[in-house]
């Protein structure tokens, strides 16, 4: 009788261990991760770069045997930068692909639409590629965010640059959604700190390509400083339209507009654009040796130079894999969260600050500091760091 009871107990323990090992996205030999990128819409340039950065880090990990013996499989879906498509992509990744976590999902509105789908199945939203406060606030145990927020970026940078340029009339054009509102609200708060307010405000719908009416409105108000709640195409289109109108204020964008693509695609008309940033674009003419080595690996694999969004993808995946490794062989959502909340993610070769989290803190950045970078053509300045 005692032997039978012992065998039953042992069988239950083994079954429990097997169930633990077979939790969503985790098997004996594989760890399945998901990501949603814009691969066909207005942010396709960014989405491709984030995806490549993540793929490079996954390949490195798999070449070294994976994480605790598990190879990493990354499944990437396309949202086209549309929240409704992001929901469908999240449903596929969570319910069909059975991902363990969502890593590096791009876009503010897209993340906000997809997170409820993930959270219903206990799927972590890890280091989304957006600096919106909603990525960590309100608190949720399944949220982890890394970037200095658009709000804090603009609150800090706008008054600094307005004073430096001696601007008298500050205006704004921003995307009419959660992303644009974060840029607008931060800039508005920054202006209040120096006793100013926006002289004119105009918006555009996500996906717009014509900015004639918006720039005519700002030009008519004789603005000498324009805050841009824009990303790639809208930054280029808005500034190019302004130049054609003979309207030449100082333009300042958030980290969403910090990319060499704007200067490559927009040409000389983009000279003089400022933008905030959290990590330096890996310009190879003045990069450190470790960054050069990394960039050469990236270019060999993908046949193009890396950008700051490649860095975002690479470092997001690197941080995830560090925590997954620390969580140990019995990887679960709870063990991963415990690892994240008790570890330090060290500074990296790209200039990121040390990151720490806790059971009550889901945002790595704790402060914003402004400093100037090079401002030659194609180099954007006013960096912010957490």
Secondary structure, 3 states (H helix, E strand, C coil): CHHHHHHHHHHHHHHHHHHHHCCCCECCCEEEEEEEECCCCCCHHHHHHHHHHHHHHHHHHHHCCCECCEEEEEEEEECCCCHHHHHHHHHHHHHHCCCCEEECCECHHHHHHHHHHHHHCCCEEECCECCCHHHCCCCCCCEEECCCCHHHHHHHHHHHHHHHHCCCCEEEEEECCHHHHHHHHHHHHHHHCCCCCCCEEEEECCCCCCCHHHHHHHHHCCCCEEEEECCCHHHHHHHHHHHHCCCCCEEEECHHHCCHHHHHHHHHHHCCEEECECCCCCCCCCCCHHHHHHHHHHHHHHCCCCCHHHHHHHHHHHHHHHHHHHHCCCCCHHHHHHHHCCCEECCCCCCCCCEECECCECECCCCCEEECCCCCCCCCCCEEEC
